[in-house]
Amino acid sequence: MKDEKTLNTLRILVKVVNLVNGTPYECDEKEKCLRVSSRFWKRICVSFTKLNILLYLAFLFIRLAGEIGRVGRADFVVVIWLLIWIYLYVWGWLSFKNARVSCTHVTAVFKGLKKYYAEMSAKYYLESTWKPIFYQYNALQLQIMAILWILISLPPTVSIMFLIVPLKPQYISSIFRQDLGKPFVFAGFALLEIYSKTSVALVDGMEGFHVLVTVYVAICCTDAVRNSKSSSRRKIQDYRALHVLMAAFNHSITKEMLSFICFWGPGGFILISAFATIRFHDQVSLFEYAPFPIVLSNLLMALLLAVLTTSSVGEASVKLLNSIKSERCLVNRGGLTVREIKSLRKFGVEAGSAKVIERIVILKILYLVVDTLMTGLVTFPNEAIFPQR
């Protein structure tokens, strides 16, 4: 990739994700690519972040079981926050699992992507790939900035909320109520919570640069082949090369990770935060309530970004395949070309049982969320959640 502005934006994302050195990746400034870090200190930080996720997940599950099984009425605000944090930490754990299994594949895909883009640039006009669509930013930069906004908006929200309600059961500090009045103890727990939530949020953004860059370049190259005046045989060869590129990408990310990013991760977040945004309005303090609409808007953005981006590859491949099939010059070709075209298959991003993610998935997820949300709102009216009011 030749566009320096886009590369700088990507570097910023990688550096932000590595603010606490919680991911195994880093920028290779010499090769202008992604690599797995071999530094000893970074490995220590990565292990510490992984331990943080495991311990905090155990704490959250124990707290959730205790809150639900509590004699009397469970505190819905606490239950909702426990579910949100569990989702966040599960996301982090899946990111770590994916990095452990596929980190070498991820860096290999990046290097191959760089080489492939250079080859495609020599054959096709790809300058429009980096054409600004808003102010001075192209589509990939805007997508990266959206991820940066989601990542950066969490730490201040977490910090303010902890300072307001440090004794809520979703925080470890609630176990040490008697000692929390001491300034140093309070400051220590505040730093612990901020570090824990920030590190896991940054780990959650680890897949952003991997998914967005690969998918974006694949879409642009596919469109460039379709709009070119190259021969049918060359288009068939490029179609197969793009198919191999997407197969390598699908192999470099676990099915669980991609399913979480595109389906039940954002969907679950949206459901929980939407319920809280509606039910807790005017029922809790402003600082307790404010994070819910922020989480809701951010995860809606994440859902649209993930599904629209990943589904665009399949649509681009279908358009290119139809374009190859509809070319008139094929009428005069031999049977070999016809057989080659028949052997071509639609390619795209695979997640779980979905061979190729399609945009209709967004409507399916939103329909399921809305249906479940309405059921939850009817089942748990305000009187059932806040009977004293």
N, C-alpha and C positions, 0 to 999 in steps of 0.2 A: 504494500500500500504506500502510495507516494505522497498522499496529502498530509503535510506536517501538522496542520491544525487538528485534524482528526486523530493523528497519533498522539499529540499532546493531550487531547481530551481523554484518550484511552489510558495514557500514563497517569493522569490525575485520578481516574477511577481505581487503577491498580494500587496507587499509593494510598488513597483513602481507605480502601479495603484492608491495606496492610498497616494502618496507623498503630495497631497494637501487635503487629507481626503475628497475627493469628492464623494466616493462611500460608500454605507451602509455596505459593507462587511469588514471583517478583519480575520486574521488567529487566530485560537484557538490553541495555542501552547500546551496546555495540552492534548486536544483530537486529535491534529494533523489533524484538519479539518477546514472547513470554517464556519463562523457564522455571524449573523447580529449584528453589534455593537450597544450597548445601551448607549454609552458614550454621554453626553450632548454636549460637544465641537464638536464631530464628527457630530452629528445631525445638529448643526449650520452650519458647513462647507458644509455638503451635501445640505442643504437648500440654502446656498449662491451660490453654484455651479449651482443648478437648476435655481435660479433667473438669474444668469449670462447667462445661455443658452437661456432662454426665452427673456430677454431683447436684447441680441445680435442678436437673430433670427429676432426679430421685426425690429431692426436697419438695418440688412442686406436686408430684403425683401423691406423695404422702399427705401433703396439705389438702389437696383436692379430695382425697378419700376421707380425711378427717372432717372436712367441712360438709361434705354431702351426708356423712353418717352421723353428724352431730345431733344430739338430742335437742329437739325443738326445730326451729326454722333455720335453714341455711341462709347465709348472707349472700344474696345474688350478686352483689357488686364484687365481693371477693371471689366467688366462683367464676364470674366472667373474666376477671383479671388473671386468675390461675389458668384458665383455658387459653387466653391470649399468650401468656408467657410460655405455656407448654407448646403451643404451635410454633412460637418463635424458636424455642430451643430444639424442637424436633427438626425444624428446617435446618438449623445449624448442624445437628448431628448427621443429617442426610448429606449435607455439603461436605462434611469431613469424610464420611464413608465414600462418597464419590471421588474425593481427592485421593484417598488412600488407594482406591481400586484403579483409578483412571488418570492420575496426574501425568504419567509419562505419555499417555495417549493424547491428553489435552495439549501438551506442549508440542507433540509431533503434529497434531492437526494444525496448530498455529503456524509452524514452520512450513508445512505443506501448503497451507492457505496462502502464505506470503509468496511462495514460489509459483503457485498456480495463478495467483492474481497477476504476477509479472508476465507470465506466459500469455494470459488472456489479454492483457493490456497491449501486447505486441500484435495481437491478431484483430482486436476489436476496439472500438472507441468507448472507453470507460470513464472519460473525464466527467461525464454527466453524473457519475456515481457520487461525486463529492460536491455537486452543485448545491449552493445554499437554498434552503426552502423557507427559512425564517431568519430574518436579519442576516447574519453572516454564518449561520450554522446549517450543516446538512442534516439529513435524516438520522444518521448514526449518532452524530453528536447530540442531537436532541434526545434520543433514546438513552444515551449514557447520562446526560444531565438529569433526566427523569429518575434514573436509578440513584444518582448522587443525592438528589433531593430527598428521596425516600430514606436513604441511609443517614443523611445529616439531620433530618428532622426528629429522629428518635431520641438521641441522647439528651437534648434539652428537655424534652417532654418527660422522660424518665427521671431526670434530676429534679425537676420542679415538683413532680408528684411525690417522690420519696421524701422531699423536705417537708411536704405538707402532711402526709400520712405515713410516717415511718413505722408505725406499730401495726399496720395492716398485715394479716396472715400471709399475704403473698411475698412478704419480704423476710429474709433470714433474721433481720434485726428484731422481729417481733418475738423471737425466742428469748431474747435478752432484754426484757422490758426494764428490769431494775437498773441495769448498767447503762441504759441508753441515755440517761440524763447527764452523763459525763461527756464533756465536749469532745475529748479525744476519741472516745468510743463511738460517739455519734458520727464524727468525721470519718472514722475508719469504715463504718458500715456504709456511709454515703459513697465513699470511694469504691468500696466493694461492689455495691449495686450498679454504680455508673459504669465501672469497668466490665462487670459481667454482662450487662445488657448491651453495652456498646460493642464489645468484642463479638458477641454472638450475632448482633445485627450486621456487623461488617462481614462476618463469615457468611451470612446469608446472601450477601451481595457478591460472593465469590464467583457464582456461576454467570453473573451478568455479562462480564466481558467475554466469557467463553461462548455463550449462546448468541448474544447480539452480533458480535463481529462475524462469526462464521456464517450465520444465517443471512446477515445483510449482504455480505460479499457474494454468497451463493445466489441470492435473488437478483442482484445487479448483473452478475455474469450470465445468468439464465436469460434475463431480458435482453442483454446485449446480443446474445446468440440469436434470439428470436427476431430481433429488429435488423439484423445484418443481412447482407446479400450474398452470403457465402453459399457454397454448394451444399446440396443435401447430404452428401457423404461427410463433409466436414462438420455439419450440424449434428449428425448422428454421433460422430466421434466425441464432440464436445458435450453432447447430452449424456453419453456414457461416463465421461470424465466427471461431470457434475454429480451424476448418480453415485460414483465412487466417493466423491468428496462428502456427500451427505451420509453415506454409509459409514465413513470413517468418523464423522461427527456423532452419529447415533451410537457408535461403538465406544466413544470417548465419554459418555455420560450414562450413568445408571438409569434404568427404567423408573426406579422409585423416585429419583431426583427430578426427572423430567415430568413425571406424573404429578408430583407435588407442586412444581413451579407452574404448570399449566392448568391443573384441575383442582384437586382438593385442598391445596395450600391456600391460595388466594380466596377460593370459595368458602372455606371454613372461617378464615379471618373476616371476610365480608359479612358472613352470617352472624358471627358473634358480635362484631363491632356495630352492625346495623341494629341488632336487638338492643344493645346497650345504649346506642344513640337515641333510640325511640323511647325506651322504657325509663332510662335514668334522667331524662330531661327534667329539670327543676326539682329533682329528688336528691341529688348529691351536690357537693360544693363544685364551684366552677373548675378548680384545678383537678378534681377527680373526674369531672365530666369531659373536659376539653380533649383529653387524649383519644376518646372514642371516635368522634367525627374525624380527627386527624388520621387515625389508623384506617378508618373506613375509606376516606378519599385516597390515601396512599395505596391501599390494597386494590381498590378499583383501578387505579392507574397501573399497578403492577399486573393485574389480570389482563387488561386490554393490551398492555405492552407485550406480555409473554405470548398470549394466544394470537394476536394480530401478526406479530413478527414470525412466529414459528409456522403459522398456517399459510403465510404468504409464499413460502417455498413450494408447497404442494400446488398452489394455484399457478405459480410461475412455471412449474414443470409441465402442468397440463396444457397451458397456453403454448409452450414451446413444442410439446409433442403434437398437438393439433396443427400447429403451423407446419411442422415437418410433414405430417400426413396429407395436408391439403395442397402442398406445392405441386404445380402442374407438371414440372419437369420429371416427376416420378413416373408419369405415364409411360415415358420412353425408356425407363430403366429396366434392368433385368430382374429376374426373380430373386436374386441375392439381396438387392436393396429392399425389396418388399418384405422379405423374411427378416432382415435386420430391423426394419421398422416395427414389425409385429412383435419382435423380441423386446422392444423397449417397454419399460414399465414406469408408472408414475412414482416419483421419489419425493421425499419430504422428511420432516421431523417426526420420529416415532415416539409415542409415549404410551406405555402400558399396552392395552389391547388395540389401541388406535394405530393402525399402520401409518397413516398420514394425518396429522392434526389439521382440522378444517375450521373455518371461521364460525360455523354453526355451533361449535363447542361453546363459544361465549354465551349465546342465547340459551343453550342447554344448562350451563352452569348458573346463569342468572335466574332462569326459571326455577331450578331446583332450590336456589337460595331464597328466592321470594316465596315459594310455596312453603318451605320449611320455616321461614321467618314468620309468615302469617299464622302458621300453626302454633309457633312458639308464643306469639303475641296473644293469641286467643287462649292458649293454655295457661299462660302466666300474665293475667291482667295486673294493673298497678296495685290493686288491693291485695293481691296474693304476694307481691314482692315487698311492698311497703305498707303493711297493715296499720301501722301506727299513724299514718297520715290519711 
